[in-house]
Amino acid sequence: MARSTQSNISILIISIFFLIGLFKLFHLQIFNGEKYKNISKNNFLREATVPSARGIIYDRNGTKISYSKPIVSLYIKSNSIENLKILLENLKNTIVISENRIKNILQSNSKVSVSKRILVKKDLSINEIFEIETNFSNNQNLELMNDYLRVYPYKEVGSHFIGHLTSDDKKDKIYGSLFWNRKGAIGIESDKNSVLSGVEGSKFFFVNSLGNEVNVIDEKLTPTYPQKGQDVHTTIDIELQKLIYESMESFNGGVLVTSIETGEVLAIVSKPGFDPNLFSKPISKNQWKKLKNSKDNLFLNRVFYVTNPPGSIIKIITGLAGLEEKKVTKDTKFYCPGYTKVGNKRFRCWLKGGHGNVNLSKALTTSCDVYFYKLGLLLGIDKYSNWLDKFGVGKNISGLPYIQKKGTIPNRRFIEKSLNGNFYNGDMANVSIGQGYITLNVLQAHKIISLIANKGKFTGFNIYKNVKNNEIDEIKFNQENLIIIEQGLVGAINDRGGTGFFARDDGKLAGKTGTAQIISKESRLYGKGKFKNHGWFSAYYPYNNPKIAITVFAENGESGGKAGGPIIKKIVSFYKQQYIQDNANKF
């Protein structure tokens, strides 16, 4: 009896499963038979990527300085070079395609596979899209694809600090060589790439063995929507950036403008620049070679990655170190007849005939070389290199997303390693006026003037809005000594005989000019010819309540005053109009 009951239960369970199977089979064949018939015959499920827009980069005033533009591009899918030729011939009568472009497409795709997607033309006009949709609507080998093209409206003006894009090999393997999936190569585009990059969406469709899409609907395949990348807000004033770039006119170099109180960067200009729009899409080998081999070194960031002797701007540190180490006082005078002898060699002052008797402030105002030769020798290299180190010379300065070249200071380690321990009085005299074994970049020169303007405090530099600086330095020195230095810096621009008179404006600018010699003062070609000396000019405004610091480096500018003075004057004028007269609290 028990066995009979168990057998009946087993038969019942088997019957239930059999009925369920029959019902599923009936449902598949009767209700969904046509659907799955369409899917089954050599049809394949495909996933298509829906591009996402990269985030926007803004300047401090909300102006777009890098953004992604939605575009439609035309691609060809072809399984033979013959079909490719026919399609291109038909297309050139519908949209504008040059014969040269057709030739390049055929040459670079001589071996075409069925899965190969070939770009014919990017960023089609509305009329071109209409013509293709109208005349080629049934052609399965033509594909109109949505994409995003990165746009840099200010071109060369912001190229080094904004950066540009490059191909992302990993994404290209997955999604194909589309413009939206390129990644940041340098600058902000690289530093904030993970923030700026969006998240792609997806949609699904079926294709047959010929690669043609078939009309099949599957409710289980849910598309995902793309997510735009996050926006980045910078501290840069792009109009100031543009003004500086245009003001540099015929010479190359670098300019940095920052807020003294916050460290926010208002402008980072490196000239010459390049057009970053060229890298928003794949660039040809010939075009890349031409850019890379340019004699002007277009990709060299002259604010961070070029180091040179600082010339007379280093006299700020020489003078302050002399006061702090009690080698001179404000009343100490040295006589300058136009030269001084160090050993058996004459070391010339830039002014033939000399400056006469000068104290420290006057020596800074007139940039008297003889005064600082003598002061440097009193200091000695160990004390002097210690003060260079305090001001950040020869060091990387954190806070900005750019590779830096540190330059050198002739400290004891450098002397032993690079000079076999040999460092002479003549070397010391040269270093004390910013020549010889000392080099720095624009960023380091800018830190020097920022520390002086901010009475020994340095809040660090930053390029992103609402970001707190992590680097806070402070140099302890006698504020009375700082007043002596400042008197010389104010005089350099505003007094008769000051070397910075080209920047003179309303009497409130303080600064120091410098000339980095690449031609000896003894040379008959001094300051002449194609390879003129480099010019430096560091300043702050207004000296009685400093708000901004400015540093200009001019390659072959002959002198800092002549090359940098007019630029600084324009920067101050812009600042007064935009940040003071308009009562705009933009810091």
C-alpha positions in Angstrom: 0.0 0.0 0.0 2.8 2.4 0.9 4.6 1.6 -2.3 1.5 2.3 -4.4 1.1 5.7 -2.7 4.7 6.6 -3.4 4.3 5.6 -7.1 1.2 7.7 -7.5 3.0 10.7 -6.0 6.0 10.2 -8.4 3.7 9.9 -11.4 1.9 13.1 -10.3 5.1 15.1 -10.0 6.4 13.9 -13.4 3.0 14.7 -14.9 3.1 18.3 -13.5 6.6 18.9 -14.9 5.5 17.4 -18.3 2.6 19.7 -18.4 4.7 22.7 -17.6 7.1 21.8 -20.3 4.3 21.4 -22.8 2.9 24.8 -21.8 6.3 26.5 -22.3 6.8 24.8 -25.6 3.3 25.9 -26.7 4.0 29.5 -25.5 7.3 29.6 -27.4 5.9 28.2 -30.6 2.5 29.8 -30.8 2.9 33.2 -29.0 6.6 34.0 -29.6 7.4 31.6 -32.4 8.0 34.3 -35.0 10.2 36.4 -32.7 12.6 33.6 -31.9 12.5 32.3 -35.4 13.9 35.7 -36.4 16.6 35.6 -33.7 17.6 32.0 -34.3 18.8 31.9 -37.9 22.4 33.1 -37.7 21.4 36.2 -35.9 23.7 37.7 -33.3 23.1 40.0 -30.3 25.2 43.2 -30.5 25.7 45.9 -27.9 26.2 49.4 -29.1 27.9 52.1 -27.0 26.1 55.4 -26.4 28.8 58.1 -26.1 29.0 60.3 -23.1 30.1 63.9 -23.0 33.3 64.9 -21.2 33.0 67.5 -18.5 33.4 71.2 -19.1 36.5 73.1 -17.9 35.6 76.7 -16.9 37.7 79.7 -16.0 37.1 81.7 -12.8 34.3 83.7 -14.3 32.3 80.8 -15.8 33.7 81.0 -19.3 34.1 77.7 -21.1 37.7 77.0 -21.9 37.3 73.4 -22.9 34.0 71.6 -23.7 32.6 68.7 -25.7 30.6 69.4 -28.8 28.0 66.8 -30.0 28.6 65.8 -33.6 27.4 63.3 -36.1 30.0 61.5 -38.2 29.7 59.2 -41.2 31.3 55.7 -41.2 31.4 53.0 -43.8 31.2 49.3 -43.1 32.5 47.3 -46.0 33.8 43.8 -46.8 35.9 44.7 -49.9 37.9 47.4 -51.4 35.7 47.4 -54.4 32.6 48.1 -52.4 34.4 50.8 -50.5 35.4 52.5 -53.8 31.8 52.4 -55.0 30.4 53.8 -51.8 32.9 56.7 -51.8 32.2 57.6 -55.4 28.4 57.7 -54.7 29.0 59.7 -51.5 31.1 62.4 -53.1 28.1 63.5 -55.2 26.0 63.9 -52.0 28.4 65.4 -49.4 31.6 67.3 -49.7 34.5 64.8 -49.7 37.8 65.9 -51.4 39.6 63.6 -53.8 42.6 63.7 -51.5 40.4 62.4 -48.6 39.1 59.6 -50.7 42.6 58.6 -51.8 43.8 58.6 -48.1 40.8 56.4 -47.1 41.5 53.8 -49.9 45.3 53.7 -49.2 44.9 53.2 -45.4 42.1 50.6 -45.8 43.4 48.4 -48.7 42.6 45.3 -46.7 39.1 45.8 -45.4 37.2 43.3 -43.2 33.5 43.1 -42.6 33.8 44.4 -39.1 36.0 47.4 -40.1 34.4 50.7 -39.4 36.0 53.5 -41.5 35.5 57.2 -40.8 34.5 59.1 -43.9 33.7 62.5 -42.5 33.3 63.9 -39.0 31.0 66.6 -37.8 28.4 66.6 -40.6 26.2 69.6 -41.3 22.4 69.4 -41.0 22.1 69.4 -44.8 24.6 66.5 -45.1 22.8 64.4 -42.6 19.5 65.1 -44.4 21.0 64.1 -47.8 22.4 60.8 -46.4 19.2 59.9 -44.6 17.2 60.6 -47.8 19.5 59.0 -50.4 21.1 56.2 -48.5 18.4 55.2 -46.0 18.5 51.5 -47.1 22.2 51.2 -47.3 23.3 49.0 -44.5 27.0 49.7 -45.0 26.6 53.4 -44.1 26.4 54.4 -40.5 25.7 57.8 -38.9 27.1 57.8 -35.4 26.7 60.3 -32.6 30.0 61.4 -31.0 31.6 64.2 -29.0 34.4 66.4 -30.2 36.6 68.2 -27.7 36.7 72.0 -28.4 39.2 74.5 -27.2 37.9 78.0 -28.1 41.1 79.8 -27.0 43.4 77.5 -28.9 47.1 78.4 -28.3 46.3 80.8 -25.5 45.5 78.1 -22.9 47.2 75.1 -24.5 49.8 74.3 -21.9 47.8 74.7 -18.8 44.5 73.2 -20.1 46.3 70.4 -22.0 44.9 68.2 -24.8 43.6 64.7 -25.4 45.2 61.6 -26.8 44.0 58.2 -27.8 43.0 55.7 -25.1 44.2 52.4 -26.4 42.2 50.3 -23.9 38.9 52.0 -24.7 39.7 52.0 -28.5 39.9 48.2 -28.4 36.4 48.0 -26.8 34.5 50.8 -28.4 36.5 51.7 -31.6 38.4 54.9 -32.3 35.7 57.4 -31.5 36.4 60.9 -30.3 34.4 60.8 -27.1 36.7 58.1 -25.5 40.0 60.0 -25.8 41.8 60.7 -22.6 43.8 63.7 -21.1 47.4 63.8 -22.1 48.8 66.8 -20.2 47.6 69.7 -18.1 44.2 69.8 -16.5 42.8 67.4 -19.0 45.2 64.8 -17.7 45.2 65.8 -14.0 41.4 65.7 -13.8 40.8 62.9 -16.4 38.9 60.6 -14.1 36.6 63.5 -13.0 36.1 64.8 -16.5 35.5 61.4 -18.2 31.8 60.4 -18.4 30.3 57.0 -18.3 29.1 55.5 -21.6 25.6 54.1 -22.0 24.6 51.1 -24.1 21.8 49.8 -26.3 21.2 46.3 -27.9 20.3 45.1 -31.3 20.4 42.0 -33.4 22.3 41.5 -36.7 22.2 38.7 -39.2 25.2 36.8 -40.7 25.6 39.6 -43.3 26.0 42.2 -40.6 22.6 43.8 -41.2 20.4 44.8 -38.4 17.1 42.9 -38.0 14.0 44.1 -36.4 13.8 42.1 -33.2 12.5 43.3 -29.9 13.5 41.8 -26.6 12.1 43.5 -23.5 14.7 41.9 -21.3 17.5 43.8 -22.9 17.3 47.2 -21.1 19.5 50.0 -22.4 21.5 52.2 -20.1 21.9 55.9 -20.4 25.2 57.7 -20.6 26.4 60.0 -17.8 28.2 63.2 -18.5 31.5 63.8 -16.9 31.9 66.3 -14.0 32.8 69.9 -14.7 36.0 71.5 -13.4 36.2 75.1 -12.3 39.6 76.8 -12.4 41.0 80.0 -11.0 42.3 81.2 -14.4 41.0 84.5 -15.9 41.0 83.5 -19.5 40.7 87.1 -20.7 43.8 88.1 -18.7 45.5 85.0 -20.1 44.6 86.1 -23.7 45.8 89.7 -23.0 49.2 88.4 -21.8 49.7 86.0 -24.7 49.0 88.7 -27.2 51.2 91.2 -25.4 54.2 88.9 -25.7 54.1 89.6 -29.4 57.3 88.5 -31.1 59.2 86.8 -28.2 58.7 83.5 -26.5 58.6 82.9 -22.8 56.5 82.3 -19.7 54.3 84.5 -17.5 52.7 83.7 -14.1 50.1 85.8 -12.2 48.7 84.8 -8.8 46.7 86.1 -5.9 49.2 86.8 -3.1 46.6 86.1 -0.3 45.1 82.9 -1.7 47.7 81.5 -4.1 45.1 81.3 -6.8 46.6 81.3 -10.3 45.0 84.0 -12.5 47.2 83.3 -15.6 49.8 80.7 -16.7 51.1 81.7 -20.1 53.7 79.7 -22.0 54.5 81.0 -25.5 54.5 79.7 -28.2 51.6 77.4 -27.7 49.9 74.9 -29.9 46.3 74.3 -31.0 44.9 71.5 -28.7 42.0 71.1 -31.1 44.3 69.2 -33.4 44.5 66.4 -30.8 40.7 66.1 -30.3 40.8 63.5 -33.1 43.6 61.3 -34.4 46.4 63.3 -35.9 48.4 62.3 -39.0 52.0 61.3 -38.7 53.1 64.2 -41.0 51.2 66.7 -39.0 52.6 65.4 -35.7 56.1 65.3 -37.1 55.8 68.9 -38.2 54.6 70.1 -34.8 57.1 68.0 -32.8 60.1 69.2 -34.9 59.2 72.9 -34.8 62.2 75.0 -33.9 60.1 76.9 -31.4 59.5 73.8 -29.2 55.7 74.3 -29.1 55.1 71.7 -26.4 57.7 73.0 -24.0 56.1 74.6 -21.0 58.3 77.6 -20.3 56.8 78.3 -16.9 57.6 75.0 -15.3 60.1 73.1 -17.5 62.6 75.7 -18.6 65.4 76.8 -16.2 67.8 79.6 -16.7 70.1 81.8 -14.7 67.8 84.3 -12.9 70.0 87.3 -13.4 69.4 90.3 -11.2 66.1 89.1 -9.7 68.2 86.9 -7.4 69.6 90.1 -5.9 66.5 90.2 -3.8 67.7 87.1 -1.9 71.3 88.3 -1.9 70.3 91.6 -0.3 68.0 90.1 2.3 70.5 87.4 3.2 73.2 90.1 3.7 70.9 92.0 6.1 69.8 88.9 8.0 73.4 87.6 8.3 74.5 91.1 9.4 77.0 91.5 6.7 75.5 94.9 5.8 73.1 97.4 7.1 70.7 99.8 5.4 73.5 102.4 5.5 76.3 100.2 4.2 77.7 101.6 1.0 80.0 100.2 -1.6 81.7 102.2 -4.4 81.0 101.1 -7.9 83.3 102.5 -10.6 81.9 100.2 -13.2 83.8 97.1 -12.1 85.4 95.3 -9.2 88.4 93.0 -9.1 88.1 89.5 -7.8 91.5 88.0 -7.8 93.2 89.1 -10.9 90.0 89.4 -13.0 87.7 92.3 -13.5 84.0 91.7 -12.9 82.0 94.4 -14.7 78.9 96.2 -13.7 76.2 96.4 -16.4 76.5 100.2 -16.3 79.7 101.4 -17.9 81.2 104.1 -15.6 79.5 102.6 -12.6 76.9 103.9 -10.0 79.2 105.5 -7.5 78.5 105.1 -3.8 75.3 103.1 -3.3 73.6 101.5 -0.3 71.5 98.3 -0.5 68.1 100.0 -1.5 69.8 102.1 -4.2 71.7 99.0 -5.4 68.4 97.2 -5.9 66.8 100.2 -7.6 69.7 100.6 -10.1 70.6 96.9 -10.1 74.3 97.6 -9.4 76.3 94.5 -10.0 79.4 95.6 -8.1 77.4 96.0 -4.8 76.2 92.5 -5.0 79.5 91.0 -6.1 81.0 92.4 -2.9 78.0 91.4 -0.7 78.1 87.8 -2.1 81.7 87.4 -1.2 81.0 88.6 2.3 78.2 86.0 2.7 80.1 83.0 1.3 78.4 80.1 -0.6 77.3 78.1 2.5 75.2 80.9 4.0 74.0 82.1 0.7 72.9 78.6 -0.6 71.0 78.2 2.7 68.9 81.3 1.9 68.4 80.1 -1.7 67.0 76.9 -0.3 64.7 78.7 2.1 63.1 80.6 -0.9 62.5 77.4 -2.8 65.3 77.7 -5.4 66.2 74.3 -6.8 63.0 72.7 -5.4 59.8 71.4 -6.8 56.8 73.5 -5.7 53.7 71.5 -5.1 50.1 72.4 -5.8 50.0 72.6 -9.6 49.5 69.6 -12.0 52.6 70.2 -14.2 56.0 68.5 -14.5 58.7 70.8 -13.2 62.4 71.1 -13.9 64.0 72.1 -10.6 67.1 73.9 -11.7 70.2 74.1 -9.5 71.7 75.9 -6.5 75.5 75.7 -5.8 75.2 74.2 -2.4 78.0 72.1 -0.8 76.5 68.9 -2.2 76.4 70.3 -5.8 80.0 71.6 -5.5 81.3 68.3 -4.3 79.4 66.2 -6.9 79.6 68.4 -10.0 82.6 70.6 -9.4 84.9 68.2 -7.6 84.8 70.5 -4.6 86.2 73.5 -6.6 84.2 76.7 -6.1 86.1 80.0 -6.3 85.5 83.6 -5.4 84.8 84.4 -9.0 82.1 81.7 -9.0 80.6 83.3 -5.8 80.6 86.7 -7.4 78.7 85.4 -10.4 76.1 83.5 -8.4 75.4 86.5 -6.2 74.1 88.4 -9.3 72.2 85.4 -10.7 74.8 84.0 -13.1 77.0 81.0 -13.2 76.0 77.9 -11.2 72.4 78.9 -10.4 69.3 78.2 -12.5 65.6 78.3 -11.7 62.2 78.3 -13.5 59.4 80.9 -13.6 57.5 79.1 -10.8 60.5 79.4 -8.4 61.1 83.0 -9.3 57.5 83.7 -8.6 57.7 82.1 -5.2 60.5 84.5 -4.3 58.5 87.6 -5.1 55.4 86.1 -3.5 57.3 85.6 -0.2 58.6 89.2 -0.3 55.2 90.6 -1.0 53.5 88.5 1.7 56.1 89.4 4.4 57.7 85.9 4.5 54.6 83.8 4.2 53.8 81.6 1.3 50.3 80.1 0.9 51.1 77.8 -2.0 49.7 78.0 -5.6 46.5 76.4 -6.8 44.6 76.3 -10.1 41.3 74.9 -9.0 38.5 76.9 -7.3 37.5 76.1 -3.8 40.6 74.1 -3.1 42.6 74.8 0.1 46.3 75.0 -0.2 48.3 72.3 1.6 51.7 74.0 1.2 52.2 76.8 3.6 55.7 78.0 4.1 57.1 80.8 6.2 60.5 82.4 6.4 61.4 84.2 9.6 63.2 87.4 9.0 63.4 90.9 10.5 60.5 93.0 9.1 62.7 96.1 9.2 65.0 94.3 6.7 62.1 93.6 4.5 61.3 97.4 4.4 64.8 98.1 3.1 64.3 95.5 0.3 60.9 96.9 -0.5 62.3 100.4 -0.8 64.7 99.2 -3.5 61.9 97.3 -5.3 59.6 100.3 -5.3 62.5 102.5 -6.5 63.4 100.0 -9.3 60.1 100.9 -11.0 59.3 104.4 -9.9 62.6 106.2 -9.2 64.7 108.0 -11.8 67.4 105.5 -12.8 65.3 102.5 -11.9 65.6 99.6 -14.2 61.9 98.7 -14.3 60.6 102.1 -15.6 58.9 100.4 -18.6 56.3 99.1 -16.1 55.7 102.4 -14.4 52.1 103.2 -13.8 50.6 104.8 -10.7 53.6 104.5 -8.3 52.2 101.5 -6.5 54.1 98.7 -8.3 57.2 97.2 -6.8 59.6 94.7 -8.5 62.9 93.7 -9.8 64.3 93.2 -13.3 66.9 90.7 -14.4 69.0 89.7 -17.4 70.1 86.1 -17.8 73.3 86.4 -19.8 73.8 84.0 -22.7 76.4 86.4 -24.2 79.3 87.6 -22.1 79.5 91.3 -21.2 82.9 91.4 -22.8 81.5 90.3 -26.1 81.0 92.9 -28.9 77.7 91.1 -29.6 76.5 91.7 -26.0 72.7 92.4 -26.2 72.7 92.2 -30.0 72.0 89.8 -32.8 69.6 86.9 -33.0 70.6 85.3 -29.6 70.0 88.1 -27.2 70.0 87.7 -23.4 66.9 86.4 -21.6 64.9 88.9 -19.6 63.2 88.5 -16.2 60.8 90.8 -14.3 59.1 89.9 -11.0 56.7 92.4 -9.4 53.8 92.8 -7.0 50.9 95.3 -6.8 50.1 97.4 -4.9 53.2 97.4 -2.7 51.3 99.0 0.3 48.7 96.2 0.3 49.9 93.5 -2.1 47.2 91.6 -4.0 48.8 90.1 -7.1 52.3 88.9 -7.9 53.6 88.8 -11.5 56.6 87.1 -13.1 57.7 87.5 -16.7 60.4 85.5 -18.4 61.3 86.6 -22.0 63.5 84.4 -24.1 66.0 86.6 -26.0 64.1 89.6 -24.6 67.5 91.4 -24.2 66.4 92.8 -20.7 63.7 92.1 -18.3 62.7 95.8 -18.1 62.4 96.3 -21.8 60.6 93.0 -22.6 58.6 92.4 -19.4 57.8 96.0 -18.3 55.1 96.7 -20.9 53.5 93.4 -20.2 53.4 93.9 -16.5 52.0 97.4 -17.1 49.1 95.9 -19.1 48.5 93.2 -16.4 48.2 95.9 -13.7 45.9 98.0 -15.8 43.7 95.0 -16.4 43.7 94.1 -12.7 42.7 97.6 -11.7 39.8 97.7 -14.2 38.5 94.2 -13.6 39.1 93.6 -9.9 39.2 97.1 -8.3 37.3 99.6 -10.3 34.4 97.2 -10.9 34.4 96.4 -7.2 34.5 92.7 -8.1 35.6 90.5 -5.3 37.0 87.7 -7.4 39.5 86.3 -5.0 
